Amino acid sequence: MPCLFGLFSLVVWMAQRLHPQTLPLQASGWHAKEEATFSDVLAAIRGHLWSARNNTHSPEIDRTILIPADLWRQVQQVLAYAA
């Protein structure tokens, strides 16, 4: 149990470091959130890690994008919440 609390604290701390002002929230049409949930925190960290991993190996010039960047961000956001 102490390890789970430690892991929870680490995840929350990482999210605060990545988004010091406001954390991106998953909005829905039927429920308005005022504060972030733990799934929002996990999705924010997953999205950051996935984008950082993909961008480190991309060439600086002649980048090939097979789908539009806005669409990729939307897909990445959906996958971050689904994982």
mmCIF file of the N, C-alpha and C atoms, coordinates in Angstrom:
data_MODEL
# 
_entry.id   MODEL 
# 
loop_
_atom_site.group_PDB 
_atom_site.id 
_atom_site.type_symbol 
_atom_site.label_atom_id 
_atom_site.label_alt_id 
_atom_site.label_comp_id 
_atom_site.label_asym_id 
_atom_site.label_entity_id 
_atom_site.label_seq_id 
_atom_site.pdbx_PDB_ins_code 
_atom_site.Cartn_x 
_atom_site.Cartn_y 
_atom_site.Cartn_z 
_atom_site.occupancy 
_atom_site.B_iso_or_equiv 
_atom_site.pdbx_formal_charge 
_atom_site.auth_seq_id 
_atom_site.auth_comp_id 
_atom_site.auth_asym_id 
_atom_site.auth_atom_id 
_atom_site.pdbx_PDB_model_num 
ATOM 1   N N  . MET A 1 1  ? 0.806   -1.191 0.000   1.00 0.00 ? 1  MET A N  1 
ATOM 2   C CA . MET A 1 1  ? 0.000   0.000  0.000   1.00 0.00 ? 1  MET A CA 1 
ATOM 3   C C  . MET A 1 1  ? 0.858   1.268  0.000   1.00 0.00 ? 1  MET A C  1 
ATOM 4   N N  . PRO A 1 2  ? 1.926   1.331  0.782   1.00 0.00 ? 2  PRO A N  1 
ATOM 5   C CA . PRO A 1 2  ? 2.749   2.540  0.743   1.00 0.00 ? 2  PRO A CA 1 
ATOM 6   C C  . PRO A 1 2  ? 3.354   2.795  -0.636  1.00 0.00 ? 2  PRO A C  1 
ATOM 7   N N  . CYS A 1 3  ? 3.661   1.714  -1.367  1.00 0.00 ? 3  CYS A N  1 
ATOM 8   C CA . CYS A 1 3  ? 4.200   1.892  -2.729  1.00 0.00 ? 3  CYS A CA 1 
ATOM 9   C C  . CYS A 1 3  ? 3.160   2.524  -3.652  1.00 0.00 ? 3  CYS A C  1 
ATOM 10  N N  . LEU A 1 4  ? 1.898   2.144  -3.496  1.00 0.00 ? 4  LEU A N  1 
ATOM 11  C CA . LEU A 1 4  ? 0.840   2.742  -4.320  1.00 0.00 ? 4  LEU A CA 1 
ATOM 12  C C  . LEU A 1 4  ? 0.668   4.220  -4.016  1.00 0.00 ? 4  LEU A C  1 
ATOM 13  N N  . PHE A 1 5  ? 0.723   4.580  -2.741  1.00 0.00 ? 5  PHE A N  1 
ATOM 14  C CA . PHE A 1 5  ? 0.633   5.991  -2.383  1.00 0.00 ? 5  PHE A CA 1 
ATOM 15  C C  . PHE A 1 5  ? 1.829   6.767  -2.927  1.00 0.00 ? 5  PHE A C  1 
ATOM 16  N N  . GLY A 1 6  ? 2.992   6.150  -2.890  1.00 0.00 ? 6  GLY A N  1 
ATOM 17  C CA . GLY A 1 6  ? 4.186   6.784  -3.446  1.00 0.00 ? 6  GLY A CA 1 
ATOM 18  C C  . GLY A 1 6  ? 4.066   6.968  -4.943  1.00 0.00 ? 6  GLY A C  1 
ATOM 19  N N  . LEU A 1 7  ? 3.567   5.960  -5.636  1.00 0.00 ? 7  LEU A N  1 
ATOM 20  C CA . LEU A 1 7  ? 3.374   6.055  -7.081  1.00 0.00 ? 7  LEU A CA 1 
ATOM 21  C C  . LEU A 1 7  ? 2.337   7.115  -7.426  1.00 0.00 ? 7  LEU A C  1 
ATOM 22  N N  . PHE A 1 8  ? 1.246   7.152  -6.668  1.00 0.00 ? 8  PHE A N  1 
ATOM 23  C CA . PHE A 1 8  ? 0.222   8.176  -6.856  1.00 0.00 ? 8  PHE A CA 1 
ATOM 24  C C  . PHE A 1 8  ? 0.832   9.570  -6.689  1.00 0.00 ? 8  PHE A C  1 
ATOM 25  N N  . SER A 1 9  ? 1.623   9.757  -5.651  1.00 0.00 ? 9  SER A N  1 
ATOM 26  C CA . SER A 1 9  ? 2.256   11.053 -5.394  1.00 0.00 ? 9  SER A CA 1 
ATOM 27  C C  . SER A 1 9  ? 3.206   11.432 -6.519  1.00 0.00 ? 9  SER A C  1 
ATOM 28  N N  . LEU A 1 10 ? 3.962   10.464 -7.022  1.00 0.00 ? 10 LEU A N  1 
ATOM 29  C CA . LEU A 1 10 ? 4.895   10.725 -8.117  1.00 0.00 ? 10 LEU A CA 1 
ATOM 30  C C  . LEU A 1 10 ? 4.153   11.153 -9.384  1.00 0.00 ? 10 LEU A C  1 
ATOM 31  N N  . VAL A 1 11 ? 3.056   10.479 -9.691  1.00 0.00 ? 11 VAL A N  1 
ATOM 32  C CA . VAL A 1 11 ? 2.272   10.812 -10.881 1.00 0.00 ? 11 VAL A CA 1 
ATOM 33  C C  . VAL A 1 11 ? 1.680   12.215 -10.755 1.00 0.00 ? 11 VAL A C  1 
ATOM 34  N N  . VAL A 1 12 ? 1.142   12.546 -9.605  1.00 0.00 ? 12 VAL A N  1 
ATOM 35  C CA . VAL A 1 12 ? 0.567   13.877 -9.398  1.00 0.00 ? 12 VAL A CA 1 
ATOM 36  C C  . VAL A 1 12 ? 1.655   14.943 -9.468  1.00 0.00 ? 12 VAL A C  1 
ATOM 37  N N  . TRP A 1 13 ? 2.814   14.676 -8.883  1.00 0.00 ? 13 TRP A N  1 
ATOM 38  C CA . TRP A 1 13 ? 3.925   15.623 -8.932  1.00 0.00 ? 13 TRP A CA 1 
ATOM 39  C C  . TRP A 1 13 ? 4.383   15.860 -10.368 1.00 0.00 ? 13 TRP A C  1 
ATOM 40  N N  . MET A 1 14 ? 4.485   14.789 -11.163 1.00 0.00 ? 14 MET A N  1 
ATOM 41  C CA . MET A 1 14 ? 4.888   14.938 -12.567 1.00 0.00 ? 14 MET A CA 1 
ATOM 42  C C  . MET A 1 14 ? 3.887   15.806 -13.329 1.00 0.00 ? 14 MET A C  1 
ATOM 43  N N  . ALA A 1 15 ? 2.607   15.597 -13.093 1.00 0.00 ? 15 ALA A N  1 
ATOM 44  C CA . ALA A 1 15 ? 1.583   16.390 -13.771 1.00 0.00 ? 15 ALA A CA 1 
ATOM 45  C C  . ALA A 1 15 ? 1.674   17.857 -13.373 1.00 0.00 ? 15 ALA A C  1 
ATOM 46  N N  . GLN A 1 16 ? 1.959   18.132 -12.106 1.00 0.00 ? 16 GLN A N  1 
ATOM 47  C CA . GLN A 1 16 ? 2.107   19.515 -11.681 1.00 0.00 ? 16 GLN A CA 1 
ATOM 48  C C  . GLN A 1 16 ? 3.321   20.166 -12.315 1.00 0.00 ? 16 GLN A C  1 
ATOM 49  N N  . ARG A 1 17 ? 4.386   19.425 -12.512 1.00 0.00 ? 17 ARG A N  1 
ATOM 50  C CA . ARG A 1 17 ? 5.586   19.967 -13.158 1.00 0.00 ? 17 ARG A CA 1 
ATOM 51  C C  . ARG A 1 17 ? 5.341   20.221 -14.647 1.00 0.00 ? 17 ARG A C  1 
ATOM 52  N N  . LEU A 1 18 ? 4.579   19.343 -15.301 1.00 0.00 ? 18 LEU A N  1 
ATOM 53  C CA . LEU A 1 18 ? 4.309   19.502 -16.724 1.00 0.00 ? 18 LEU A CA 1 
ATOM 54  C C  . LEU A 1 18 ? 3.292   20.609 -16.998 1.00 0.00 ? 18 LEU A C  1 
ATOM 55  N N  . HIS A 1 19 ? 2.323   20.756 -16.120 1.00 0.00 ? 19 HIS A N  1 
ATOM 56  C CA . HIS A 1 19 ? 1.250   21.737 -16.299 1.00 0.00 ? 19 HIS A CA 1 
ATOM 57  C C  . HIS A 1 19 ? 1.083   22.534 -15.001 1.00 0.00 ? 19 HIS A C  1 
ATOM 58  N N  . PRO A 1 20 ? 1.970   23.500 -14.738 1.00 0.00 ? 20 PRO A N  1 
ATOM 59  C CA . PRO A 1 20 ? 1.914   24.200 -13.448 1.00 0.00 ? 20 PRO A CA 1 
ATOM 60  C C  . PRO A 1 20 ? 0.669   25.063 -13.251 1.00 0.00 ? 20 PRO A C  1 
ATOM 61  N N  . GLN A 1 21 ? 0.096   25.592 -14.314 1.00 0.00 ? 21 GLN A N  1 
ATOM 62  C CA . GLN A 1 21 ? -1.068  26.466 -14.173 1.00 0.00 ? 21 GLN A CA 1 
ATOM 63  C C  . GLN A 1 21 ? -2.374  25.689 -14.204 1.00 0.00 ? 21 GLN A C  1 
ATOM 64  N N  . THR A 1 22 ? -2.650  25.041 -15.318 1.00 0.00 ? 22 THR A N  1 
ATOM 65  C CA . THR A 1 22 ? -3.893  24.278 -15.457 1.00 0.00 ? 22 THR A CA 1 
ATOM 66  C C  . THR A 1 22 ? -3.610  22.965 -16.166 1.00 0.00 ? 22 THR A C  1 
ATOM 67  N N  . LEU A 1 23 ? -4.263  21.947 -15.717 1.00 0.00 ? 23 LEU A N  1 
ATOM 68  C CA . LEU A 1 23 ? -4.141  20.626 -16.320 1.00 0.00 ? 23 LEU A CA 1 
ATOM 69  C C  . LEU A 1 23 ? -5.247  20.474 -17.357 1.00 0.00 ? 23 LEU A C  1 
ATOM 70  N N  . PRO A 1 24 ? -4.931  19.969 -18.556 1.00 0.00 ? 24 PRO A N  1 
ATOM 71  C CA . PRO A 1 24 ? -5.991  19.768 -19.544 1.00 0.00 ? 24 PRO A CA 1 
ATOM 72  C C  . PRO A 1 24 ? -7.012  18.747 -19.047 1.00 0.00 ? 24 PRO A C  1 
ATOM 73  N N  . LEU A 1 25 ? -8.282  19.092 -19.175 1.00 0.00 ? 25 LEU A N  1 
ATOM 74  C CA . LEU A 1 25 ? -9.357  18.221 -18.712 1.00 0.00 ? 25 LEU A CA 1 
ATOM 75  C C  . LEU A 1 25 ? -10.101 17.619 -19.890 1.00 0.00 ? 25 LEU A C  1 
ATOM 76  N N  . GLN A 1 26 ? -10.547 16.398 -19.715 1.00 0.00 ? 26 GLN A N  1 
ATOM 77  C CA . GLN A 1 26 ? -11.397 15.748 -20.708 1.00 0.00 ? 26 GLN A CA 1 
ATOM 78  C C  . GLN A 1 26 ? -12.820 16.240 -20.480 1.00 0.00 ? 26 GLN A C  1 
ATOM 79  N N  . ALA A 1 27 ? -13.351 16.966 -21.435 1.00 0.00 ? 27 ALA A N  1 
ATOM 80  C CA . ALA A 1 27 ? -14.704 17.504 -21.296 1.00 0.00 ? 27 ALA A CA 1 
ATOM 81  C C  . ALA A 1 27 ? -15.704 16.569 -21.959 1.00 0.00 ? 27 ALA A C  1 
ATOM 82  N N  . SER A 1 28 ? -16.884 16.535 -21.399 1.00 0.00 ? 28 SER A N  1 
ATOM 83  C CA . SER A 1 28 ? -17.960 15.765 -22.012 1.00 0.00 ? 28 SER A CA 1 
ATOM 84  C C  . SER A 1 28 ? -19.194 16.650 -22.099 1.00 0.00 ? 28 SER A C  1 
ATOM 85  N N  . GLY A 1 29 ? -20.109 16.274 -22.961 1.00 0.00 ? 29 GLY A N  1 
ATOM 86  C CA . GLY A 1 29 ? -21.300 17.072 -23.166 1.00 0.00 ? 29 GLY A CA 1 
ATOM 87  C C  . GLY A 1 29 ? -22.274 17.016 -22.014 1.00 0.00 ? 29 GLY A C  1 
ATOM 88  N N  . TRP A 1 30 ? -22.199 15.992 -21.191 1.00 0.00 ? 30 TRP A N  1 
ATOM 89  C CA . TRP A 1 30 ? -23.187 15.825 -20.133 1.00 0.00 ? 30 TRP A CA 1 
ATOM 90  C C  . TRP A 1 30 ? -22.647 16.118 -18.730 1.00 0.00 ? 30 TRP A C  1 
ATOM 91  N N  . HIS A 1 31 ? -21.322 16.335 -18.620 1.00 0.00 ? 31 HIS A N  1 
ATOM 92  C CA . HIS A 1 31 ? -20.762 16.538 -17.293 1.00 0.00 ? 31 HIS A CA 1 
ATOM 93  C C  . HIS A 1 31 ? -19.634 17.568 -17.375 1.00 0.00 ? 31 HIS A C  1 
ATOM 94  N N  . ALA A 1 32 ? -19.768 18.654 -16.655 1.00 0.00 ? 32 ALA A N  1 
ATOM 95  C CA . ALA A 1 32 ? -18.715 19.675 -16.606 1.00 0.00 ? 32 ALA A CA 1 
ATOM 96  C C  . ALA A 1 32 ? -17.847 19.443 -15.375 1.00 0.00 ? 32 ALA A C  1 
ATOM 97  N N  . LYS A 1 33 ? -16.533 19.401 -15.596 1.00 0.00 ? 33 LYS A N  1 
ATOM 98  C CA . LYS A 1 33 ? -15.608 19.191 -14.485 1.00 0.00 ? 33 LYS A CA 1 
ATOM 99  C C  . LYS A 1 33 ? -15.033 20.533 -14.045 1.00 0.00 ? 33 LYS A C  1 
ATOM 100 N N  . GLU A 1 34 ? -14.852 20.669 -12.756 1.00 0.00 ? 34 GLU A N  1 
ATOM 101 C CA . GLU A 1 34 ? -14.182 21.851 -12.237 1.00 0.00 ? 34 GLU A CA 1 
ATOM 102 C C  . GLU A 1 34 ? -12.736 21.549 -11.875 1.00 0.00 ? 34 GLU A C  1 
ATOM 103 N N  . GLU A 1 35 ? -12.464 20.299 -11.509 1.00 0.00 ? 35 GLU A N  1 
ATOM 104 C CA . GLU A 1 35 ? -11.122 19.894 -11.128 1.00 0.00 ? 35 GLU A CA 1 
ATOM 105 C C  . GLU A 1 35 ? -10.730 18.638 -11.895 1.00 0.00 ? 35 GLU A C  1 
ATOM 106 N N  . ALA A 1 36 ? -9.430  18.439 -11.998 1.00 0.00 ? 36 ALA A N  1 
ATOM 107 C CA . ALA A 1 36 ? -8.914  17.276 -12.713 1.00 0.00 ? 36 ALA A CA 1 
ATOM 108 C C  . ALA A 1 36 ? -9.109  16.003 -11.889 1.00 0.00 ? 36 ALA A C  1 
ATOM 109 N N  . THR A 1 37 ? -9.392  14.923 -12.585 1.00 0.00 ? 37 THR A N  1 
ATOM 110 C CA . THR A 1 37 ? -9.447  13.613 -11.946 1.00 0.00 ? 37 THR A CA 1 
ATOM 111 C C  . THR A 1 37 ? -8.114  12.906 -12.178 1.00 0.00 ? 37 THR A C  1 
ATOM 112 N N  . PHE A 1 38 ? -7.931  11.766 -11.548 1.00 0.00 ? 38 PHE A N  1 
ATOM 113 C CA . PHE A 1 38 ? -6.677  11.043 -11.718 1.00 0.00 ? 38 PHE A CA 1 
ATOM 114 C C  . PHE A 1 38 ? -6.517  10.568 -13.162 1.00 0.00 ? 38 PHE A C  1 
ATOM 115 N N  . SER A 1 39 ? -7.607  10.259 -13.848 1.00 0.00 ? 39 SER A N  1 
ATOM 116 C CA . SER A 1 39 ? -7.502  9.861  -15.257 1.00 0.00 ? 39 SER A CA 1 
ATOM 117 C C  . SER A 1 39 ? -7.028  11.035 -16.112 1.00 0.00 ? 39 SER A C  1 
ATOM 118 N N  . ASP A 1 40 ? -7.405  12.268 -15.771 1.00 0.00 ? 40 ASP A N  1 
ATOM 119 C CA . ASP A 1 40 ? -6.890  13.443 -16.476 1.00 0.00 ? 40 ASP A CA 1 
ATOM 120 C C  . ASP A 1 40 ? -5.389  13.588 -16.255 1.00 0.00 ? 40 ASP A C  1 
ATOM 121 N N  . VAL A 1 41 ? -4.958  13.326 -15.022 1.00 0.00 ? 41 VAL A N  1 
ATOM 122 C CA . VAL A 1 41 ? -3.535  13.411 -14.695 1.00 0.00 ? 41 VAL A CA 1 
ATOM 123 C C  . VAL A 1 41 ? -2.752  12.369 -15.486 1.00 0.00 ? 41 VAL A C  1 
ATOM 124 N N  . LEU A 1 42 ? -3.237  11.130 -15.497 1.00 0.00 ? 42 LEU A N  1 
ATOM 125 C CA . LEU A 1 42 ? -2.556  10.078 -16.252 1.00 0.00 ? 42 LEU A CA 1 
ATOM 126 C C  . LEU A 1 42 ? -2.528  10.378 -17.746 1.00 0.00 ? 42 LEU A C  1 
ATOM 127 N N  . ALA A 1 43 ? -3.624  10.873 -18.284 1.00 0.00 ? 43 ALA A N  1 
ATOM 128 C CA . ALA A 1 43 ? -3.677  11.189 -19.711 1.00 0.00 ? 43 ALA A CA 1 
ATOM 129 C C  . ALA A 1 43 ? -2.710  12.311 -20.068 1.00 0.00 ? 43 ALA A C  1 
ATOM 130 N N  . ALA A 1 44 ? -2.583  13.308 -19.213 1.00 0.00 ? 44 ALA A N  1 
ATOM 131 C CA . ALA A 1 44 ? -1.645  14.403 -19.481 1.00 0.00 ? 44 ALA A CA 1 
ATOM 132 C C  . ALA A 1 44 ? -0.205  13.904 -19.507 1.00 0.00 ? 44 ALA A C  1 
ATOM 133 N N  . ILE A 1 45 ? 0.120   13.022 -18.574 1.00 0.00 ? 45 ILE A N  1 
ATOM 134 C CA . ILE A 1 45 ? 1.484   12.478 -18.535 1.00 0.00 ? 45 ILE A CA 1 
ATOM 135 C C  . ILE A 1 45 ? 1.730   11.553 -19.723 1.00 0.00 ? 45 ILE A C  1 
ATOM 136 N N  . ARG A 1 46 ? 0.758   10.692 -20.039 1.00 0.00 ? 46 ARG A N  1 
ATOM 137 C CA . ARG A 1 46 ? 0.911   9.809  -21.209 1.00 0.00 ? 46 ARG A CA 1 
ATOM 138 C C  . ARG A 1 46 ? 1.096   10.618 -22.486 1.00 0.00 ? 46 ARG A C  1 
ATOM 139 N N  . GLY A 1 47 ? 0.273   11.631 -22.669 1.00 0.00 ? 47 GLY A N  1 
ATOM 140 C CA . GLY A 1 47 ? 0.392   12.466 -23.868 1.00 0.00 ? 47 GLY A CA 1 
ATOM 141 C C  . GLY A 1 47 ? 1.751   13.122 -23.978 1.00 0.00 ? 47 GLY A C  1 
ATOM 142 N N  . HIS A 1 48 ? 2.264   13.605 -22.856 1.00 0.00 ? 48 HIS A N  1 
ATOM 143 C CA . HIS A 1 48 ? 3.591   14.237 -22.873 1.00 0.00 ? 48 HIS A CA 1 
ATOM 144 C C  . HIS A 1 48 ? 4.679   13.214 -23.202 1.00 0.00 ? 48 HIS A C  1 
ATOM 145 N N  . LEU A 1 49 ? 4.614   12.050 -22.576 1.00 0.00 ? 49 LEU A N  1 
ATOM 146 C CA . LEU A 1 49 ? 5.631   11.034 -22.825 1.00 0.00 ? 49 LEU A CA 1 
ATOM 147 C C  . LEU A 1 49 ? 5.580   10.519 -24.258 1.00 0.00 ? 49 LEU A C  1 
ATOM 148 N N  . TRP A 1 50 ? 4.380   10.321 -24.783 1.00 0.00 ? 50 TRP A N  1 
ATOM 149 C CA . TRP A 1 50 ? 4.264   9.838  -26.155 1.00 0.00 ? 50 TRP A CA 1 
ATOM 150 C C  . TRP A 1 50 ? 4.752   10.873 -27.152 1.00 0.00 ? 50 TRP A C  1 
ATOM 151 N N  . SER A 1 51 ? 4.446   12.125 -26.960 1.00 0.00 ? 51 SER A N  1 
ATOM 152 C CA . SER A 1 51 ? 4.896   13.146 -27.905 1.00 0.00 ? 51 SER A CA 1 
ATOM 153 C C  . SER A 1 51 ? 6.396   13.356 -27.795 1.00 0.00 ? 51 SER A C  1 
ATOM 154 N N  . ALA A 1 52 ? 6.940   13.282 -26.590 1.00 0.00 ? 52 ALA A N  1 
ATOM 155 C CA . ALA A 1 52 ? 8.389   13.441 -26.423 1.00 0.00 ? 52 ALA A CA 1 
ATOM 156 C C  . ALA A 1 52 ? 9.135   12.293 -27.067 1.00 0.00 ? 52 ALA A C  1 
ATOM 157 N N  . ARG A 1 53 ? 8.624   11.076 -26.912 1.00 0.00 ? 53 ARG A N  1 
ATOM 158 C CA . ARG A 1 53 ? 9.294   9.915  -27.495 1.00 0.00 ? 53 ARG A CA 1 
ATOM 159 C C  . ARG A 1 53 ? 9.279   9.974  -29.010 1.00 0.00 ? 53 ARG A C  1 
ATOM 160 N N  . ASN A 1 54 ? 8.166   10.367 -29.598 1.00 0.00 ? 54 ASN A N  1 
ATOM 161 C CA . ASN A 1 54 ? 8.063   10.416 -31.050 1.00 0.00 ? 54 ASN A CA 1 
ATOM 162 C C  . ASN A 1 54 ? 8.887   11.540 -31.644 1.00 0.00 ? 54 ASN A C  1 
ATOM 163 N N  . ASN A 1 55 ? 9.013   12.648 -30.948 1.00 0.00 ? 55 ASN A N  1 
ATOM 164 C CA . ASN A 1 55 ? 9.737   13.787 -31.504 1.00 0.00 ? 55 ASN A CA 1 
ATOM 165 C C  . ASN A 1 55 ? 11.244  13.671 -31.375 1.00 0.00 ? 55 ASN A C  1 
ATOM 166 N N  . THR A 1 56 ? 11.747  12.853 -30.489 1.00 0.00 ? 56 THR A N  1 
ATOM 167 C CA . THR A 1 56 ? 13.193  12.772 -30.318 1.00 0.00 ? 56 THR A CA 1 
ATOM 168 C C  . THR A 1 56 ? 13.863  12.081 -31.503 1.00 0.00 ? 56 THR A C  1 
ATOM 169 N N  . HIS A 1 57 ? 13.133  11.224 -32.210 1.00 0.00 ? 57 HIS A N  1 
ATOM 170 C CA . HIS A 1 57 ? 13.731  10.502 -33.330 1.00 0.00 ? 57 HIS A CA 1 
ATOM 171 C C  . HIS A 1 57 ? 13.339  11.085 -34.682 1.00 0.00 ? 57 HIS A C  1 
ATOM 172 N N  . SER A 1 58 ? 12.553  12.138 -34.673 1.00 0.00 ? 58 SER A N  1 
ATOM 173 C CA . SER A 1 58 ? 12.134  12.749 -35.933 1.00 0.00 ? 58 SER A CA 1 
ATOM 174 C C  . SER A 1 58 ? 13.233  13.647 -36.462 1.00 0.00 ? 58 SER A C  1 
ATOM 175 N N  . PRO A 1 59 ? 13.460  13.623 -37.762 1.00 0.00 ? 59 PRO A N  1 
ATOM 176 C CA . PRO A 1 59 ? 14.473  14.517 -38.324 1.00 0.00 ? 59 PRO A CA 1 
ATOM 177 C C  . PRO A 1 59 ? 14.014  15.969 -38.236 1.00 0.00 ? 59 PRO A C  1 
ATOM 178 N N  . GLU A 1 60 ? 14.979  16.878 -38.145 1.00 0.00 ? 60 GLU A N  1 
ATOM 179 C CA . GLU A 1 60 ? 14.660  18.298 -38.040 1.00 0.00 ? 60 GLU A CA 1 
ATOM 180 C C  . GLU A 1 60 ? 14.091  18.853 -39.344 1.00 0.00 ? 60 GLU A C  1 
ATOM 181 N N  . ILE A 1 61 ? 14.564  18.359 -40.460 1.00 0.00 ? 61 ILE A N  1 
ATOM 182 C CA . ILE A 1 61 ? 14.078  18.832 -41.754 1.00 0.00 ? 61 ILE A CA 1 
ATOM 183 C C  . ILE A 1 61 ? 13.440  17.673 -42.505 1.00 0.00 ? 61 ILE A C  1 
ATOM 184 N N  . ASP A 1 62 ? 12.604  18.011 -43.460 1.00 0.00 ? 62 ASP A N  1 
ATOM 185 C CA . ASP A 1 62 ? 11.924  17.012 -44.288 1.00 0.00 ? 62 ASP A CA 1 
ATOM 186 C C  . ASP A 1 62 ? 11.102  16.034 -43.451 1.00 0.00 ? 62 ASP A C  1 
ATOM 187 N N  . ARG A 1 63 ? 10.359  16.583 -42.502 1.00 0.00 ? 63 ARG A N  1 
ATOM 188 C CA . ARG A 1 63 ? 9.478   15.725 -41.697 1.00 0.00 ? 63 ARG A CA 1 
ATOM 189 C C  . ARG A 1 63 ? 8.310   15.287 -42.555 1.00 0.00 ? 63 ARG A C  1 
ATOM 190 N N  . THR A 1 64 ? 8.020   14.013 -42.517 1.00 0.00 ? 64 THR A N  1 
ATOM 191 C CA . THR A 1 64 ? 6.893   13.458 -43.242 1.00 0.00 ? 64 THR A CA 1 
ATOM 192 C C  . THR A 1 64 ? 5.774   13.180 -42.254 1.00 0.00 ? 64 THR A C  1 
ATOM 193 N N  . ILE A 1 65 ? 4.640   13.815 -42.481 1.00 0.00 ? 65 ILE A N  1 
ATOM 194 C CA . ILE A 1 65 ? 3.467   13.592 -41.652 1.00 0.00 ? 65 ILE A CA 1 
ATOM 195 C C  . ILE A 1 65 ? 2.389   13.019 -42.553 1.00 0.00 ? 65 ILE A C  1 
ATOM 196 N N  . LEU A 1 66 ? 1.953   11.818 -42.232 1.00 0.00 ? 66 LEU A N  1 
ATOM 197 C CA . LEU A 1 66 ? 0.972   11.160 -43.067 1.00 0.00 ? 66 LEU A CA 1 
ATOM 198 C C  . LEU A 1 66 ? -0.458  11.586 -42.741 1.00 0.00 ? 66 LEU A C  1 
ATOM 199 N N  . ILE A 1 67 ? -0.657  12.117 -41.544 1.00 0.00 ? 67 ILE A N  1 
ATOM 200 C CA . ILE A 1 67 ? -1.962  12.646 -41.172 1.00 0.00 ? 67 ILE A CA 1 
ATOM 201 C C  . ILE A 1 67 ? -1.756  14.080 -40.678 1.00 0.00 ? 67 ILE A C  1 
ATOM 202 N N  . PRO A 1 68 ? -2.776  14.911 -40.762 1.00 0.00 ? 68 PRO A N  1 
ATOM 203 C CA . PRO A 1 68 ? -2.618  16.289 -40.277 1.00 0.00 ? 68 PRO A CA 1 
ATOM 204 C C  . PRO A 1 68 ? -2.277  16.323 -38.786 1.00 0.00 ? 68 PRO A C  1 
ATOM 205 N N  . ALA A 1 69 ? -1.483  17.298 -38.397 1.00 0.00 ? 69 ALA A N  1 
ATOM 206 C CA . ALA A 1 69 ? -1.018  17.396 -37.014 1.00 0.00 ? 69 ALA A CA 1 
ATOM 207 C C  . ALA A 1 69 ? -2.178  17.556 -36.031 1.00 0.00 ? 69 ALA A C  1 
ATOM 208 N N  . ASP A 1 70 ? -3.214  18.315 -36.380 1.00 0.00 ? 70 ASP A N  1 
ATOM 209 C CA . ASP A 1 70 ? -4.366  18.478 -35.485 1.00 0.00 ? 70 ASP A CA 1 
ATOM 210 C C  . ASP A 1 70 ? -5.089  17.150 -35.267 1.00 0.00 ? 70 ASP A C  1 
ATOM 211 N N  . LEU A 1 71 ? -5.234  16.381 -36.325 1.00 0.00 ? 71 LEU A N  1 
ATOM 212 C CA . LEU A 1 71 ? -5.870  15.072 -36.203 1.00 0.00 ? 71 LEU A CA 1 
ATOM 213 C C  . LEU A 1 71 ? -5.033  14.147 -35.328 1.00 0.00 ? 71 LEU A C  1 
ATOM 214 N N  . TRP A 1 72 ? -3.714  14.196 -35.484 1.00 0.00 ? 72 TRP A N  1 
ATOM 215 C CA . TRP A 1 72 ? -2.843  13.357 -34.670 1.00 0.00 ? 72 TRP A CA 1 
ATOM 216 C C  . TRP A 1 72 ? -2.971  13.726 -33.189 1.00 0.00 ? 72 TRP A C  1 
ATOM 217 N N  . ARG A 1 73 ? -3.054  15.015 -32.863 1.00 0.00 ? 73 ARG A N  1 
ATOM 218 C CA . ARG A 1 73 ? -3.219  15.430 -31.476 1.00 0.00 ? 73 ARG A CA 1 
ATOM 219 C C  . ARG A 1 73 ? -4.534  14.906 -30.901 1.00 0.00 ? 73 ARG A C  1 
ATOM 220 N N  . GLN A 1 74 ? -5.588  14.928 -31.702 1.00 0.00 ? 74 GLN A N  1 
ATOM 221 C CA . GLN A 1 74 ? -6.876  14.407 -31.236 1.00 0.00 ? 74 GLN A CA 1 
ATOM 222 C C  . GLN A 1 74 ? -6.806  12.903 -30.999 1.00 0.00 ? 74 GLN A C  1 
ATOM 223 N N  . VAL A 1 75 ? -6.181  12.184 -31.912 1.00 0.00 ? 75 VAL A N  1 
ATOM 224 C CA . VAL A 1 75 ? -6.020  10.735 -31.756 1.00 0.00 ? 75 VAL A CA 1 
ATOM 225 C C  . VAL A 1 75 ? -5.179  10.434 -30.523 1.00 0.00 ? 75 VAL A C  1 
ATOM 226 N N  . GLN A 1 76 ? -4.119  11.193 -30.336 1.00 0.00 ? 76 GLN A N  1 
ATOM 227 C CA . GLN A 1 76 ? -3.252  11.001 -29.182 1.00 0.00 ? 76 GLN A CA 1 
ATOM 228 C C  . GLN A 1 76 ? -4.016  11.251 -27.879 1.00 0.00 ? 76 GLN A C  1 
ATOM 229 N N  . GLN A 1 77 ? -4.867  12.258 -27.843 1.00 0.00 ? 77 GLN A N  1 
ATOM 230 C CA . GLN A 1 77 ? -5.656  12.544 -26.651 1.00 0.00 ? 77 GLN A CA 1 
ATOM 231 C C  . GLN A 1 77 ? -6.638  11.406 -26.350 1.00 0.00 ? 77 GLN A C  1 
ATOM 232 N N  . VAL A 1 78 ? -7.282  10.892 -27.385 1.00 0.00 ? 78 VAL A N  1 
ATOM 233 C CA . VAL A 1 78 ? -8.221  9.772  -27.179 1.00 0.00 ? 78 VAL A CA 1 
ATOM 234 C C  . VAL A 1 78 ? -7.470  8.546  -26.680 1.00 0.00 ? 78 VAL A C  1 
ATOM 235 N N  . LEU A 1 79 ? -6.319  8.262  -27.253 1.00 0.00 ? 79 LEU A N  1 
ATOM 236 C CA . LEU A 1 79 ? -5.550  7.098  -26.820 1.00 0.00 ? 79 LEU A CA 1 
ATOM 237 C C  . LEU A 1 79 ? -4.998  7.268  -25.413 1.00 0.00 ? 79 LEU A C  1 
ATOM 238 N N  . ALA A 1 80 ? -4.653  8.479  -25.043 1.00 0.00 ? 80 ALA A N  1 
ATOM 239 C CA . ALA A 1 80 ? -4.120  8.718  -23.695 1.00 0.00 ? 80 ALA A CA 1 
ATOM 240 C C  . ALA A 1 80 ? -5.185  8.415  -22.645 1.00 0.00 ? 80 ALA A C  1 
ATOM 241 N N  . TYR A 1 81 ? -6.437  8.704  -22.933 1.00 0.00 ? 81 TYR A N  1 
ATOM 242 C CA . TYR A 1 81 ? -7.493  8.410  -21.984 1.00 0.00 ? 81 TYR A CA 1 
ATOM 243 C C  . TYR A 1 81 ? -7.916  6.945  -22.031 1.00 0.00 ? 81 TYR A C  1 
ATOM 244 N N  . ALA A 1 82 ? -7.716  6.296  -23.173 1.00 0.00 ? 82 ALA A N  1 
ATOM 245 C CA . ALA A 1 82 ? -8.128  4.904  -23.310 1.00 0.00 ? 82 ALA A CA 1 
ATOM 246 C C  . ALA A 1 82 ? -7.111  3.932  -22.711 1.00 0.00 ? 82 ALA A C  1 
ATOM 247 N N  . ALA A 1 83 ? -5.869  4.353  -22.643 1.00 0.00 ? 83 ALA A N  1 
ATOM 248 C CA . ALA A 1 83 ? -4.809  3.436  -22.166 1.00 0.00 ? 83 ALA A CA 1 
ATOM 249 C C  . ALA A 1 83 ? -4.921  3.116  -20.699 1.00 0.00 ? 83 ALA A C  1 
# 
